[in-house]
Amino acid sequence: MTKTKFFTNQDGNTLLEKLRGIFAHMPVQQFDALVGFFRASGCYRLRELLADVAEVRILVGINVDKALQKAHAQGLQLGNALRARQQAMDDLVVDIQEAEYTREAEDGIRWFVEGVASGRLQVRAHPSQRLHSKIYIFRPVPFNEHTAASVITGSSNLTEAGLKDNFEFNVELRDYDDVCYATKTFQDLWDESTELLPVDLKQTVATRTYLNDELTPYEIYLKCLIEYFGKSLDEEYGTVADLLPEKFYKLKYQLDAVTDGFRKLRQHHGFFLADVVGLGKTIVGTLIAKRFCQFVRSAVHTPRVLIIAPPALVVNWREATRDFALQRFGAYDILPNGSLHKLPHEAEDYDLIIVDEAHKFRNDTAGAYGQLQRLCKTPTRRKVYGTDALERKRVILISATPLNNRPEDIANLLYLFQDSKQSSLEGVDNLQHFFRQRTDEYEKLKKVSKADMRAGLQRLYTEIRVKVLEQVTVRRTRTDLLGNELYRQDLAQQGIVFPEVGKPIVQLYQLEPGLEALFDETVAALSKPESGTSQTGRLTYNRYRAIANLVGPKKEKYKYAERISNSLEHIMRTMLLKRMDSSFRAFRSSLRRFAAANDAMLKMFADGRIYIAPNLPVTDLVLNDRLDELEQLVLERAELDPSIEVCTPDDFDKDFLPGLQSDKALVWPLLERWEEYRHLDPKLDAFLEAMEPQFFAPDRNPGQKLVIFSEARDTTQYLAEKLAEHSSRRVLVIDSANRERLMPTVRANFDANVKDGERQHNYDILLATEVLAEGVNLHRASSIVNYDTPWNSTRLMQRIGRVNRIGSVAKRVYVYNFFPTAQVNSTIGLEAKAYLKLQAFHEALGEDSEVYSPDEETQSFGIFDKSPDEGQDERLKRLLWLREQFRRDPALLDRLRRLPLRARTGRAHPSLPALAGTTVCYLRTHRRDGFYRCTEPAAGAFPEAAPLLEELSFLEADKLLFATHDERPQPLPPHHHEHVRRAASYFGAAVAQAAAQPLVVQRVAPNERRALDFLADCVLLLMPDAPAAERVPFRAGQLAVASGRFQQLQRELNKLQANLKKVQLTNAERLAAVRRLLSKYPLPDPTEVAPAGAATTAEDGSATLPRIIISESLV
């Protein structure tokens, strides 16, 4: 091979290797470099080579980058050396901050800084010429024609890419004349150049870059919180307060809730709005909607909001949106939650969706859930700034507490604004995987002892709350307010005091022995038998299990027969048990209706024709011998109502009829025995006895108003009758039938926010079903009677919340709960007996009441041992703590805000010494934040074992990073840089993969795999020359399934696939059927998706990594 003086960085013949050879074999004492641009971060490659060189001069051209070009144009070329130096310093700081995060790179930078400070290394820039050439001159001392010297010229800059990665074209010259000419030219340019870097460079680098080892763990912790909370740290009360009408209180904790919600909307596309004390969720939701509309409104776009609410709450939203003049900021529609098929505008027209009582949409198999999810996942008409991509909708889910649900229900609600496999949440990229594990654990807990179940649920729901819900929930509680000095002062200054709520007062009513025996026997009869035990003496509920007992072709019509029947059985059992707890009159009425329905089914069996028609009054028609009318109705509606089925006795399982007969033999004797006790009502007697001396005691009830809640309308009507007979108090009865009509009367008599001139004094007692448990102020009253048991603490808190509000007239709220007990002689015995009866109820209600989250658990029913606990928002607690630190020391906030990213420290953790060898990192990309813990392998592991990496939630990282101001920093341990780089590399790859939305996902469930394969087969069915546009729907469907965007899509695809196998169709017809199904969904556009594995690359060829916010290594 011909020898040449040229080299191109190919085949190992790089500029770096050439430099190593020169310095190894030539006594270089002077090194000059003329380069287009220079990076201090690349110095670690030169450090070992230049360690013994006495004089190093680097002359930088003016083609560094656009920013430096501007500096030179405005500074150097105009003779403004000061500005040029400042630009150079700024450029150097950026260079250091973006340098490769390795100890070698940092050592090289430190060497560079020390060299400049000592004068051994000089850096200048030429003021007037565009210097494109790159020249490197190597000279000994002395230098003459007899000494070896060298000059390299070509295209390589002193960067990582120029030294070894890029294809460059360079040549080395060793002739004395060539070296002399290069040296003279360099010297001439050097004499014309300007000194760029000041002598105090060392101090500048220490204060403006992350190369500062003096930061304490306390300062790192504060910097972490500052970066995490961002603008939320600033109290933007003025901006948000301007959105409030004059007549409303402007309270700081409420305004913080709005700011927090708006931040979560932008960051996570949605959030849960839970209990907000004193200011209703309706008002906070409206305020956030105004703030959002204010933000997205433009000259070419008027935002539109859709509010979905239960019919009973629609009037509240109409009033709130009117009072807050939402129409001035954007258009809006209010829709009852049962009318999703009647959207006033196209789905694309809505920018924000607000769903009140969102827990009603927690079942992902329901049609309404599918409608709502498709609506929420339909892009808006707005474009993402600077792109052609469409903005996602934002979603606010209003629910008393997301934790009052099973894990899978919580997940389904999250999936209304998150994709199940591409989450924006810290620490949980794949929500589907996370909740699958928790759902499995939840199911296992049903089979363990009560004590183990409680401990398991505590652990399970704490994990869900800390890792997931804390990130996407806005909640302000009494504990949050009273625990923060700023909030307390603000409330006091505005004269606002929340009433104290103590533990509920138990009102026991005693059952005489005969009635108690009947009570206990009835609970047992209504209860579901334990697995493997006899059904004898218990109801089968076969009247409501008809479709599950069908056999042969008739049953094939009902795909989910068993599940539907189980649900109906559970509903009936729960209803009967709750009616018995509510009032004996309500129970007798319900049991009589149950008996009649069972008799109707038996009569149809006897007649040989059984009608399954849930939408027709079958029971009434059968029992009134109106079979001809029933048959006519069936004939008229059968074609339009697919739920109608006409059967014969032979269409049912052989055990179905005996079950009906057994229920008849059990129910009617029970009903007759209950009729024998019609004259006894110990609960009513106890209620009337306590009315005046307790419920209306002036010291407890200064406003002389009382609110009574019952779930059963039969009970409220019964109580109204009895109060009319036995009390002179004026009673207003509210239920679903009259709520909307009488709401003005309710407000005038019970809402303390109503102006004095509009208040009325016509009623003393408000007797209501659950229709008033939410969405209304009743705080002229301060006493609540729960005539039926509040079966979970959420229900209890909702009821209490009607009177525990801003402007309450009393200093204390009294809550009374009624419970049955036996006739015994001691108070302790009374409570023990009551507890046992409640426990029997609790067991009888079945799994949906048996397994609660710890916040909702009903084992003690919150009646004997504690006050209602509102809990505390841990993130809010950190934010308020941080504000307090900076209120005391505002200079500290200013200094730490200016502290550069990548701040780090070594730490000897005072309370967690076992964590030595661990590094905690806070990282950030444009998509989301990430917290990681990297731990050295355990002692005895394989030498090549990699550090263990775990992504954390913010709260988990917060616990590790929390520090006090007296902790001193420690030297960074050897593992620090490797830990941080490993975390950054993993996080960057995870985010890039999520952004790429790969069509092939490694871990998919069987149903998803079948759906993906089915869509892949559809693509293969297309003609080879089919236009690319024809493939788009199928590719888009694959993207949606792979990312977990829609919960029902893969199910519908698999169902369609199974149906297509049963019929003879052409390929074109099959593809058309799939397209029709896919057209129901707002699918992602696959043409706008980056290919899997695509990575952004910097100018110097290195893949970009997440930004390192802070890191801390424990020693």
ABEGO torsion letter per residue (X at the ends): XBBBABBAGBGGBBAAAAAAAAAAABBBABBBBBBABBBAAAAAAAAAAAAABABBBBBBBAAABAAAAAAAAAAAAAGBAAAAAAAAAAAAAAAAAABBBBAAAAAAAAAAAAAAAAGABBBBBBAABBBABBBBBBBBOBBBAABBBBBBBEABBBBAAAAAABBBBBBBBABAAAAAAAAAAAAAAAAABBBABBAAAAAAAAAABABBAABBAAAAAAAAAAAAAEAAABBAAAAAAAABBAABBBBAAAAAAAAAAAAAAAAAGEBBBBBBBGBBAAAAAAAAAAAAAAAABBAABBBBBBBBBBAAAAAAAAAAAAAAGAAAABBBBBBBAAAAAABABBAAABABBBBBGAAAAABAABAAAAAAAAAAABBBABBBBGBABBBBBBBBBBBABAAABBAAAAAAAAAAABBAABBABBGBABAAAAAAAAAAAAAAAAABBAAAAAAAAAAAAAAAAAAAAAAABBBBBAAAAAABAAAAAAAAAAGBBBBBBBBBBBBBBBBBAAAAAAAAAAAAAABBBBBGBBABGBBAGAAAAAAAABBEAAAAABAAAAAAAAAAAAAAAAAAAAAAAABAAAAAAAAAAAAAAAAAAAAAAAAGBBBBBAABBAAAAAAAGAAAAAAAAAAAAAAABAABBBBBAAABBAAAAAAAAAAAAAAAAAAAAAAAAAABBAAAAAAAAAAAAAAABAAABAAGBBBBBBABAAAAAAAAAAAAAABABBBBBBBAAAAAAAAAAAAAAABAABBAAABBAABABBBBBAAAABGBBAAABABBBBABBBABAAAAAAAAAAABBBGBABABBBBBBBBBBBBBABAAAAAAAAAAAAAAAAAAAEAAAABBBAAABAAAGGAAABBBBAEBBAAAAAAAAAAAAAAABAAAAAAAAABBBGBBBBBBBAABAAABGBBBBBBBBAABBBBBBBBBBBBGBBAABBBBBBBBBAAAAAAAABBBAABBBBBBBAAAAAAAAAAAAAAAAAAAAAAAGBABBABBBAAAAAAAAAAAAAAAABBAABBAAAAAAAAAAAAAAAAGABAAAAAAAAAAAAAAAABBBBAAAAAAAAAAAAAABBBBBAAABBBBGBBBBBAAGBBBBBBBABBBBBX
